[in-house]
Amino acid sequence: MLTLDKFEEASEKVKEVTLETKLIYSDFLSDQTGNKVYLKPENMQFTGAYKVRGAYYKISTLTDEERAKGLITASAGNHAQGVAYAAKCYGCKAVIVMPTTTPLIKVNRTKSYGAEVVLYGDVYDEACAKAYELAEEEGYTFIHPFDDLAVATGQGTIAMEIFKELPLVEYILVPIGGGGLATGVSTLAKLLNPKIKVIGVEPEFFIKDEFQHEGLTKLIVTKDMFERKSKMIELGDVFIAFPGGTGTLEEITEVMSKVSLKHLDAPCILYNLNGYYNALQALLGHMIEKGLSSEERQEGIYFAGDLEEIRHILSLA
């Protein structure tokens, strides 16, 4: 959960690796908009971006054992450098899986911090799948670029600094990629001032092109997330949930419900990487113990500890 205490803790922690990026008043943008516009120059951070905030704070929350296993992530640039630099600060191994299309300058910058770089796949999704596979095989601790509360908390420390410099700030504009920065900044901003407006800014090409993977045979555009989920359930032959956040949980629980009610005849598999879904598995068992569910109702719901087990389940389907 994102709390004020955690944000305050993170704000102090990230000071160990970040530079003070004072707000810069923009005469040009202020004149253009008729408002007082300030810029937060996070490009001046040592790694060239704000991503080091989330990576460093996330790694600080890990146990010594988790860090000793080595860290792994997938990224095409800024998060890669953030994790590599943070891992160097903590003296632990870092493996970064990057798409083969990553600019050489970013690959070399990541290597310069001591990380091992694995080039795999043409796009981020392929690199991420490889990173999960290596995490499973080698026992590495995975550091997600954005779908992680500790990472979002670290990114959100930017808002704390904005408020300290500009207590009466009325609007904060945040760029959106994966959403980790927007999550952290908007949550903390609302905790500090419920009346503040936080506006997410996303380029049109991202909306239009982000889902147009080169390997797609068909692109289906939906008007909202509800329609998107319904369409996926309608078309899916099997449903596999990788470790994810609340969005993943919301989607897979609807599939589980439909499987339980026999409204959906398809395997529902939760990829229990490093015990990620142990608590959910225990909850389903608790439901049976309390008579609120049964083994028969939960037929078709599987927890798989590795990719080979997923292949086995699919072979029986």
N, C-alpha and C positions, 0 to 999 in steps of 0.2 A: 504494500500500500504506500502511496506517495503522501508523506506527512511533512509538516513544517519542521519537526525535529530532524528528520532525515535530510531535508534540504539544508538545514543549518549545519549539520554534521558534514555533509558533502561540500558545502561552501568552504569550510575550513580545510578540508582534506585536499581539495583540488588546488589550493593555493601553493601546495608543495611542487606543482609541476606547471602551473599556468603563469602567464605574464598578465600584468594589470592592463586591461584594455579599456582605457577611459573613453567615455562617450565623446564623439566628435560632432560638433554642430555643423550641419550642412547648409550653407548659405543658398546654394543652388536649389536644393529640394525644398527648402523652406519658402523661397521666393515662388517656386513653381506651384506649391500647394496652398500657400497662404497660412501655413502652420509652422510651428517650431519642430523641425525634424533633426533627430540625432542618429548617428550611426554607431554601432558597436563593432569595432574592427577586430573580430576574432581571427581574421586571416593573419594577424600579427603573432598568433601563438607560435611556439617553437616548432610545432609540427605542421603549421600552416592552416589549422582549422580548429573549431571548437570540440571536435570529436574526442580529443584527448581527455576532456573533462569526464565524459561518461565512461570511457575505458578505464581510466585511472581509479575512479571511485568504485566501479564495479569490482575491479581486481582487489581493491582495499577491503572489500567486504568478504572476500573468499577466505577460507581457512588456509593455514600453512600447508595442509595436506593437498588441498585443491590446487594451490599454486605450484606445489612440488611436482604434481602430475604433468605440468606443462599446460600452456594455454593455446587455444586454436580459435580462429575465426575465418570468416570469408568477407572479402571487401575488395573493391576496385581502387581504393585510394586512401581517403582520409581516416576512416576507421582503422584500416590496416596499420597506418602509421601511428595512430593513437594507441592501439594495443601493443604494437612493437615497442614504442617508447615507454609505455607504462610497465610492460614486462621487464624491460631493461632496468628500470628504476627499482623494481622489486627483486631483480636478480633471478628471474625465472625464464624458462624456455618459452618461446612463442613461435607458433607455426601459422602462417597466413596463406590461405588459399585464395588466389586471385585469378580472374578470367584471363585467358591467353591474350585477350584484346587490350589489357591494361597498358597504358602508356609506360614506356621503359623508365621514364624519370620517376614515376611513382613506385615502380618495382624496386628500383635502386635505392630510393629514399627509405623504403621499408626495410630493405636489407641492411642499410647503414646503421639501423638501430639494433642490429644483432639478430633479427628474426630470420627464420627459415621460410622461404617463399616457395610455394607449390603453385605452378601455373596449370590451371585445369578448366576446360570448358570455354565456350564462347561468351556466355553471359553469367550474371551473378547467381542466378538460381542453380546453375550447374556447378559452379564453384562452391556454393553453400552446401549442396547435397554431398559433395566430395568432402567438405570439412566435417560434416556430421559423420560420414563414414570413417574418416580418420580418427575422429574423437572416440568412436566406438571401438575401433581396432586398437588404438594406442592408449586409451584411457585419458586423453586430454580433457581439460575443462573448456567448454565452448563459451565464447563471449559473443553474444548476439549483437549486431550493429545497432539495433533500435528496439526490438521487441523484448525488452527487459526493464523492469522497474528501477533497478539500481543504475543502469545506463541512463535512463530517462531522468532520474534524480540528478545525476552528475551533469547532464546537459542543462537541466533547469537552473543550475546555479547562476547562469547568465542573468536570469530575471532578478535574482537577489542583488547582483551588482548594479543592475539598472535602477532598481528602487533606491539603493543607497545614494546614487548620484542624482537621481531625478524622482524624488518621492511623489510628486504630483503627476507623474506620467499617466496619460489617459488611454493611449493606444500603443500596443506593441505588435509589430508586423514580423512574422516568423516564416522563413522558407520551409517548405515541406518536401521531404524525400521519402524516407521510411516512416517518419512521424515521431521519432524519439525526442528530437529537439522541441517540436511543437507540444508534445505531451508534457514534458518537464516544465517548459516555460509557462504554458497556459495554466497548469495546475498550481504552480507556485504563485504566479501573478494573481490568480483568483483567491488564493489563501491570504495573500497580503492585502488585496483590495478587490472585494467581490464585484465592484462596479466597473473595473477596468475592462477594456475591450482588447481581446487578443485575436488578431487576424492572421490566418494561415494563407500563405501565398504559394501557389503551385503553378508552374508554367503549363500552358495549354498542351504543348507537345508531350508532356509527361502523362497527362490524362489520355491523350489520343494514342500515344505510341508505347507507353510502358508495358502494356499487356500484349502488344503485337510481337510476340516471340517469333523469331524467324522460322522456327520449326512448326508453327501452328498450321493446321489445315483449315481451320475455321475460327473466326473470332465472333463471339456473341456479346453484344453490348446490352447491359441491363440498366434500368433507370435508377436503381438503388441497391443497397446491400441485401435487403430482404429478397428482392427478385433474383439477385445473384445467387444467394444460397439456395433458393427454391429450384433454380435452373440446374445448379450443380447436383442437387439430390435427384432431380428428375432424370438427368443424363448419366449419372454415375453407375458404374458396375461394381466398384469397390471403393471404400472410403478409408484413407490412412491419415491419421493425425500425427504430425511430427511435433516435438516440443514447441509450444507457442504460448501466446498470451491469452487474454480474455476473449478476443475475437475467435481464435481457434477453439477455445473451450465452448463458446456459444454455438459454433457451427457443429462440432462433433457431438455435443449432447443432444441436439435435435436429431441427428442421424441415429444415435443410440436409442432415443425414444421411439423412433419409427421402426427400428429393428426389433425392439422389445415388444411393440404392439403388433408385430408381423405385418406392418404396412410397407415394409421395405425388405426385399429379399437380396441382400448384398452384405458381404463381410464388412464389419466396422472394426478397424485395427488401430490401436493406439501404440505408436512407436515409443516404447518405454526406455528411451536412451538414458543410461546412467541412473535409472530409477525415477525419472522425471514424473511419471504418472503413478508412482506407488500409492500416493495418498488417495487418488481417484479410484484405484483398484481396491484399496481397503474400504473406501466408502461404499462401493457396490457390494462388497462382501457383507458390510454392516447392514445394508438394506435387506439382504437375504435373511440375516440373523434376526432382524426385527419383524420379519414377515411382510415387508413392504415391497419385496420383489422375490424372484425365485431363479434358480439355475436355468429353468426352462425359459423364463422371460429374458434372461441374459444370453441365451444362445445366439451366436452370431457376433458377439462382442469379444474382441480378443486384445490381449496385451502382449506385445512382442518385444523381447529384449534386444534383438539384433536383426539385421537385414535378412539373414538366412532364415530366421524364424518367420519373417513376413513372407518370404518366398514359399515356405512350407505351407503356411495357412492358405495362400492363394492357390497352391497346387491342389488343395482339398476342396476348394470352392466350386 
